[in-house]
């Protein structure tokens, strides 16, 4: 909003701020129920009566977490992000330890390929969130710029490495193979649980980080 105000005036900046709040509210209303009703049940059984309670509890936790001292909030998000990287690397390790599946080729049909590309594009949208913390970071803007570059390199590297695990498992254009499903094929039971829980946690952390921004 400050960027827009500097470029186009307060009135346009206010409109941009209102649109951001509305879009975030819609995002939160969709994503938290997705975690409770879709992502968590893939990992652990969630009784029907508990799902509305969890939906409200996660929303309250996200809002409450954003009110913590900034250092605590960012540290918690960073630790959870590191845990996600370790889970992905564990999945890649077990997948690469398996023999190559027959006919394992990186083919993709237009529909699933377009959907996957659109989903990966969220990575670039979310990577701009540290810019909202510029004034709170000691040594900004150099440190913020360096953090953006480092975070991009780490996340992009993990994504690229992970594609080898899926290719090795013999995916094709019509195979909706998720990380949890791949973990079930190639690793012990705890790995599939860790991946499924990790997806739910990482999705919630994104909601939290966007709220913090």
N, C-alpha and C positions, 0 to 999 in steps of 0.2 A: 504494500500500500504506500509506503514511503517512496519507493521508486516511481510509482504511478503519479503521486502527488508532485514530485519534483519535475516530472516530464509533462503532465497534463493538467495539473491543478487539483485543488481539494475536492471539488465536486465529483470528478471522475474517480479520484482515489477512494472516496466514500462508497461509490457504486461498486468499485472493485472489491472493497472490503466486505460489503454486504454479500456479494456473490460468493466470495470465499467462504463466509460463515454458512451460507445456505448449502453450498456444495459439500462442505465438510459435514454438516448435519445429515445430509442425505447419505453420504459415504458411511458415516458412523451407524446410521439406522440400518444400512444393508450389511455392513461388514461384521458387526458384533453378532447379529443373529446367524450369519453364515458360519462363524466360529462355533457357536453353540449347537446349531441344528445340523451342520454338515461336516465340519472339520473334526470337532471333538468326538462325535460318534464313530468316526473312522478309526479312532484310537482306543477309546474306552466307552463302555455302555453308559449312556446318560438317560436316567428315567425321565419320562415325559413331564412329570410335575416339577422336576428340577430345572428344566430348560428355561422357562421364563425367569426364574430366580437367578440363574447364572447370567442371563442376558442383562438384567438390571445390575447385578453385582459387578460384572466386567465394566459396564459403562461408568459406574461409580468409582471403581478402582482406577480407570483411565483418568477420570477427572481429578480424583484425589491425588494420583501420582503426579499430575501436572502441577499441583500446588506445592510439591516438595521443593526443598532447595535445589536449584538447578544442577549443582554438582552431583547430588544424589540421584536425581532423575536421569541425567546423562550417563552416569556410571552404571546404573541398573540396566539401561537400554544397551550399553556397550557390552556388558557381561552376557546378556541374553543373545546379542548378535554373535559374539564369539562362540557361544554354545551352538548356534545354528551352523557356523562354519565347521565346527568339529563333527557335528552329526553328518553333514554332507561329505566330509572327507572320509568318515567311517563307512558310509554307503559306497563311496567310490572304491575304497580299499577292498571291501567284500565283493563288489561287482567285478573288479579287475582280477580278483583271485579265481574267478570262475572261468571255465573254458569258453571260448567264443561260441555263441549260438550259431546254429546253421543258418546261413543266409543273412547274417547280421549286416545290414547295409543301412546307411542313413537316408532312407527314402521318406518322403512326406507328401501327402495329398494336399491340394491347394487349400481346402477348408481348414483342416487341423493346423497346417503351417501358418495360415493367416491368423488364426486364434492364438497360437503360441507366440507369434511375433508381437501381437497386440499386448499380450500379457507381459512379455519381456520389456515392452516399452514403459511399463509402470516403474521399472527399475530406474529409468532415466528421469522420470518425473519425481520420484521420491529422493533421488540423489541431490535434488536442489534444496531439500529441507534445511541443511546446515546453514544456508545463506540467511535464514531467519534468525540465527543465533549470533550473527556477526558481532554485534555490539557487546555481547556478554563474554566473548572469548578473548582471553589475554593474548595480545600480539596479533589481533586481527588487523587487516585482512589476509596477511601472508599465511597465518596459521590455518585460517578457514580454507584458503585456496589449497594449501598443502594437504589438509585433511580430506578435501573433496577428491583430489587426485589419488591419494592413497586408498581411500575407500572405494573409489571406482575401480582401481586396479585389482584390489583384493576380491571384490564381489564379481567382477567380470572374469577373473581367473578361475574362481570357483565354479561359475556357471559353465565356462568352456570345458573345464576338467570333468564336470558332472556329465556333460553330453557324451563323453566316451563310455561312461558306465551304461547309459541307456542304449547306445549303439551296440555295445558288446552283448547286451541282453537280447538283441534281435528284434528291435522295434521296427514297425513299418508305419505307413501313413495313416492307417486306420486303427492303430493300437493306442488306446487311451491309457497308457501306462503311467501311473503316478509314482512318486518317490516311495511311498509306503508299499505299493504293489511290487516295485522292484526290490525293495528290502525284503519282502516276504519270499521272493524267488531266490535271492542270493545270500541272505544272511540269517542269523539267529533271530528268535522271536523278539528279543529286546530291541533289535535294530529297527524292525518295522514299527514297534510302539514308539521308539524315540523319534523316528521320522514323522509319524502322524502327529504326535504331540508337538513336535518342533514346528510343523506347518501351522498349527493352531496358535502356538505361542508367538511365532514370528509375525503372523497376520495381526495379532492383537498389539504387538509392539509397534507395528507400523501405524496403527490407529493412535497409539499413545504418542509416538514421535510427531505425528502430524498435529495432534492437539497441542503438544508442547511448542511446536513452531508457531 
